[in-house]
Amino acid sequence: MRDRRRPLAYAFDDLVLALLVVFGVCALLFATCAGPAAAQERAVRDLGLALAKVCVNEAGFESPADCALIWQVVEGQRATARERLWWLTRHSQRVLGTRPCRRGNCGWTPHLTRSGRRPAGWPAGVGWVPARWERVLYFCDRLVIGDETARPCAETPTTWDGRRWRAANERRGFRVVDCEGTLNDGLVRRRTR
């Protein structure tokens, strides 16, 4: 049977096919361009959460100066959010749940989430106050995106540790960096000559 459509109908078919091709190419280009941006945005959110977990583990819920100290270290290690997240995850494996925790805060800090719910492993009999966690998370997110610029240390440390380990860290070749208002020491490796 012979197709008896008018030439205008053929032109319409060709137009629809051309539009489908154009939309397909645009969708492919958009997906290619949006993919890295979405991945970067996810890395920024994940980094803010990881930073907040490490901060709470290291200094509790009431020390923004320590959050800024840890961020100053992380920021000095790598250039992108994804690279910084990788570095922080390697540095704080037990706190972020990539290595088993034997005792202490790292039993519950890996389970902190953006939801503000009480984390698994939280000590029995200790009240959970979501607002305290949310305040730390908000501050850490602001550090990561650059809206908060606090840098408590006179020079950029390469790591941090509790003050009670100061003598041991000095024996291991670290020197303490002057950091204002922190519970932890900022540390840099002493240069050997």
C-alpha positions in Angstrom: 0.0 0.0 0.0 1.3 3.3 -0.9 1.7 6.1 1.7 -0.6 8.9 0.5 0.4 11.6 3.1 0.9 15.0 1.9 4.4 16.6 1.6 3.6 18.8 4.6 3.1 15.7 6.8 6.6 14.5 5.7 8.0 17.8 6.7 6.3 17.6 10.1 7.9 14.1 10.6 11.3 15.5 9.7 10.8 18.4 12.1 9.8 16.2 15.0 12.8 13.9 14.3 15.2 16.9 14.2 13.8 18.3 17.5 14.2 14.9 19.2 17.8 14.8 18.1 18.4 18.4 19.3 16.8 17.7 22.6 18.8 14.5 23.0 22.0 16.3 22.3 21.1 19.1 24.7 20.2 16.6 27.4 23.5 14.8 26.9 25.4 18.1 27.1 23.5 19.1 30.2 24.1 15.8 31.9 27.8 16.1 31.1 28.0 19.6 32.4 25.7 19.1 35.4 27.4 15.9 36.5 30.7 17.4 37.7 28.8 20.3 39.3 26.5 18.0 41.2 29.4 15.8 42.3 31.2 18.9 43.6 28.1 20.0 45.4 27.8 16.6 47.0 31.5 16.7 48.0 31.0 20.1 49.7 28.0 18.7 51.7 29.9 15.5 52.6 33.0 17.5 53.6 30.9 19.8 55.8 29.4 16.8 57.6 32.8 15.0 57.9 34.4 18.2 59.3 31.6 18.5 61.9 31.9 14.9 62.9 35.7 15.2 63.4 35.2 18.6 65.3 32.7 17.1 67.7 34.9 14.1 68.3 38.0 16.1 68.9 36.5 19.0 70.9 32.9 18.5 71.8 29.9 20.6 70.8 31.1 24.0 72.1 34.4 24.8 70.5 34.1 26.5 67.1 37.8 27.5 67.4 38.7 23.8 67.1 36.4 23.3 64.1 38.2 26.2 62.5 41.6 24.7 63.5 40.7 21.4 61.9 39.4 23.2 58.8 42.6 25.2 58.6 44.6 21.9 58.5 42.2 20.3 56.0 42.1 23.4 53.8 45.9 23.5 53.7 46.2 19.9 52.5 44.3 19.8 49.2 42.6 22.1 46.7 39.1 20.7 46.0 36.3 19.6 48.3 36.6 16.0 47.0 40.4 16.0 47.7 39.9 17.5 51.1 37.2 15.0 52.0 39.6 12.2 50.9 42.4 13.6 53.0 40.2 14.1 56.1 38.7 10.6 55.7 42.2 9.1 55.6 43.4 11.3 58.6 40.4 10.5 60.8 39.5 7.0 59.8 38.0 5.9 63.1 36.0 9.0 63.6 34.5 8.8 60.2 33.9 5.1 60.4 36.3 3.7 57.8 38.3 1.8 60.5 36.9 0.1 63.6 36.6 2.1 66.8 37.8 0.5 70.0 36.6 3.1 72.5 35.6 6.7 73.0 33.6 9.1 70.9 34.4 7.4 67.7 31.8 4.8 68.7 29.0 7.3 67.9 30.6 10.1 65.8 30.5 8.0 62.5 26.7 7.8 63.0 26.0 11.6 63.1 23.8 12.7 60.2 22.3 15.9 58.9 19.0 14.8 60.3 20.0 15.8 63.8 18.7 12.5 65.2 20.5 10.9 68.1 23.4 8.8 66.6 23.7 5.1 67.1 26.1 4.4 69.9 25.3 7.6 71.8 26.0 6.9 75.5 23.0 5.7 77.5 21.8 8.1 80.1 23.3 11.2 78.4 20.8 13.5 76.9 20.9 14.2 73.2 20.4 17.9 72.2 20.0 18.1 68.5 20.5 21.9 68.4 24.0 21.5 69.7 24.9 19.2 66.8 23.1 21.4 64.3 25.0 24.4 65.4 28.3 22.7 64.8 27.2 21.3 61.5 26.0 24.8 60.4 29.4 26.4 61.4 31.4 23.6 59.6 29.3 24.0 56.4 30.0 27.7 56.5 33.7 27.1 56.8 33.7 24.7 53.9 31.7 27.0 51.5 33.8 30.0 52.6 31.1 32.0 54.4 33.0 31.7 57.6 36.7 32.7 57.5 37.9 32.0 61.1 41.5 30.8 61.1 42.7 30.5 64.7 46.3 29.6 64.0 49.1 32.0 63.2 50.4 29.6 60.5 48.7 26.7 58.8 49.2 23.5 60.8 49.6 20.2 59.1 47.7 18.3 61.8 46.3 18.6 65.3 46.2 16.7 68.5 45.1 17.1 72.1 47.3 19.2 74.4 47.8 16.2 76.7 49.9 14.7 73.9 52.1 17.8 73.4 55.3 16.3 74.8 54.9 13.1 72.8 54.3 15.1 69.7 57.4 17.2 70.2 59.4 14.0 70.6 58.0 12.8 67.3 59.3 15.9 65.6 56.3 18.2 65.7 56.2 21.8 66.9 53.2 23.5 68.3 51.7 26.3 66.3 50.2 29.3 68.1 46.4 28.8 67.8 44.0 31.1 69.6 41.1 29.7 71.7 41.5 26.0 70.8 41.4 23.0 73.0 43.7 21.1 70.7 47.2 22.0 69.5 47.9 22.8 65.9 51.1 21.1 64.8 53.7 21.2 62.1 56.5 18.9 61.5 59.9 20.4 62.4 62.2 20.8 59.5 65.3 18.8 59.7 68.5 20.3 58.5 
